[in-house]
Amino acid sequence: MSFSQGWDAGFKSLLIYVGVVFFWLIFLERHFADPGTSVLLMNAVGIALGLGFFLYRRRICRAERAAAAVEVAALLAEDR
């Protein structure tokens, strides 16, 4: 994963977290009796979704890099 890919995935993960916070506060907060429990669950869900997205993008980037390495090796083998 290059720096720019990591930056992009990290920023999108942050946006996912912020989106979860807004969604939670608008639609789900009122269903909890204890605000502390709501905030704890909101943070857990936001972090889990953001981290899950980041790890997914990391796995995709590694697979793309491995495929590119195989393609380059095949092209170099043709030139010999």
Number of C-alpha atoms within 10 A of each C-alpha: 16 11 8 9 13 15 12 14 21 18 14 15 23 19 14 19 22 16 13 19 18 14 13 19 14 10 9 13 18 12 9 11 9 10 12 10 12 18 16 11 13 21 17 13 16 22 18 15 17 23 18 13 18 20 15 12 19 17 13 13 16 13 13 13 14 12 12 12 12 12 12 12 11 11 11 10 9 8 6 5
